[in-house]
Amino acid sequence: MSKHNSAFAVIGTYARRPLVRNILIALLALSLFQLATKGKVTWPGAAVEKLGGSLREYANRPDAAWRRAAARIEELGAAREGQPVPEFGLVGRVVRVADGDTLTILDRNNNQHKIRLHGIDSPERDQAYGKAAGKALSGLVAGETVGIVVLGKDRYGRTDGTVYLDEKNVNLAMIESGYAWWYRYYAPEEHLLEASEKQARTAQRGLWSDPDPTPPWDWRRQQRYSR
């Protein structure tokens, strides 16, 4: 069967349905009327233009869904790129610093939230520079009220997010000071953290004063194999 015959067969199948048949008859009558009066059929173009205008009007509404989605993407992007953002998913006082990339806040309702700093990985406490990394984070935020741009949950149930103290991106500050790695496996899009790690490495800040520091993910794997 040719493509044209197949198309007519499909149209014929739908045309047997009462509603579709009535629509087709009406469109055929409109086409014949325009052909007889104007010499050409113009209704398809007018219909498309009207539909396009309606879609444009809908898309340009201030409350259009795509605008809300774009605003949220820009907000998350600002958080990742180290720019201050006006709203936080969580706000609370830092009551505990576990190590260089994990802290606990107490919110206004006295609920505790364990926060894993997104995109960074600091030395473990028993690892070289581990205690120094914990002190560096404590020196930045201990007892302070911070805002968290929440990006999700990690596999341990901790809140994964970017921590802000006023306008300071704390995640970025830990990289800049040389007490954390860019966690490229879980945050490959964090190019600002990547660039800051390179700068800290070149300046030999913090753990980068060691010519060959062991990344914490390698250290953890070594510990598992040695048991």
Stockholm file with secondary structure:
# STOCKHOLM 1.0

chainA/1-227         MSKHNSAFAVIGTYARRPLVRNILIALLALSLFQLATKGKVTWPGAAVEKLGGSLREYANRPDAAWRRAAARIEELGAAREGQPVPEFGLVGRVVRVADGDTLTILDRNNNQHKIRLHGIDSPERDQAYGKAAGKALSGLVAGETVGIVVLGKDRYGRTDGTVYLDEKNVNLAMIESGYAWWYRYYAPEEHLLEASEKQARTAQRGLWSDPDPTPPWDWRRQQRYSR
#=GR chainA/1-227 SS CCHHHHHHHHHHHHHTSHHHHHHHHHHHHHHHHHHHHHSSCCHHHHHHHHHHHHHHHHHTSTTCHHHHHHHHHHHHHHHHTTCCCSCCSEEEEEEEEEETTEEEEECTTSCEEEEEETTEECCCTTSTTHHHHHHHHHHHHTTCEEEEEEEEECTTSCEEEEEEETTEEHHHHHHHTTSCEECTTTCTTCHHHHHHHHHHHHHTCGGGGSSSCCCHHHHHHHHHHHC
#=GC SS_cons         CCHHHHHHHHHHHHHTSHHHHHHHHHHHHHHHHHHHHHSSCCHHHHHHHHHHHHHHHHHTSTTCHHHHHHHHHHHHHHHHTTCCCSCCSEEEEEEEEEETTEEEEECTTSCEEEEEETTEECCCTTSTTHHHHHHHHHHHHTTCEEEEEEEEECTTSCEEEEEEETTEEHHHHHHHTTSCEECTTTCTTCHHHHHHHHHHHHHTCGGGGSSSCCCHHHHHHHHHHHC
//
